[in-house]
Amino acid sequence: MIRYALTRGALLLLGLFVASALIFLTLRVLPGDVAQQIAGTNGTPEQVAAIRENLGLNAPLWAQYTDWIGGVFRGDLGTSLYTGLTVTAELAEKARVTVPLGILSLVFALALSIPLGVLSALRRGRADGTALSVGAQALAAVPVVWAGMMLVVVFAVWLGWLPAQGFPRGGWSQPLDAFRALVLPALTIGVIEGAMLLRFVRSATLQAIGQDYVRTAAAKGLTRNAALIRHGLPNVGLSVISVLGLQVAGIVVGAVIIEQLFRLPGIGRMLVADVDARDLPMVQGELLILTGFVLLVGFLVDIVHRLLDPR
């Protein structure tokens, strides 16, 4: 187990290193001149040249990359070109919105997909089971923006239960208002991701129903449902754990879009604004942290799956 964990850890670090290089190079080939954007439309060539020199943009790419990655190893992700604030400080502030949004989205996805996926498998061939399966396939194809708009129409406009947009100025010092502001965005992501996961849960449940140990338990007197719950669901749970890394990646991508739609001051909205402003230190730090988070979740899922799998 220790050897497996070390191997996976080494792959995690390698993946993060490759990702950092790709992020850095991709941002450098984007059109536009950062120095010219900072100087403004009235900036003189001398001012633009001075800005490029101060920011180190005249240095070779390999020198810029090693300077940045060396700072990352020291815990310094860089400083914003516009606000002067560190990337770490900005990420910590915005994570107060994005992290709870991601956790709540995952809770909704699991709460919808696991019971409905098992029920769909148990009711296979019947009208309700078929409806659940077809509904999940249809929901999985729905664009997350459209789903969010429909939920806003229902729960914010028609029913008036939840706010349509925004986050309280006081943040989590107003916990009830902050939580209510995250419910619709999290439900939007959770419904789409849950529909995708439901199909996987259904498939894993159907596979478990056909296993010898479930049939043997049923032959010894248990009903099919009781045999599945007692002996099959633990293996379904292992299968669900194995795809959680992909679900988390989907939630991260969904958060970038949903924070724009619901005007949430999170990492996703900050990332879009920084890309538009060409604030390269902020963008590359944000992308590296998000990529590292997804890779870390995948690593933890592999370790937990290895620990729980009796084989």
Salt bridges, closest charged atoms under 4 A:
ASP33 OD1 - ARG52 NH1 3.27
ASP128 OD2 - ARG123 NE 2.85
ASP212 OD1 - ARG215 NH2 2.33
ASP302 OD2 - ARG8 NH2 2.50
ASP309 OD2 - ARG311 NH2 3.02
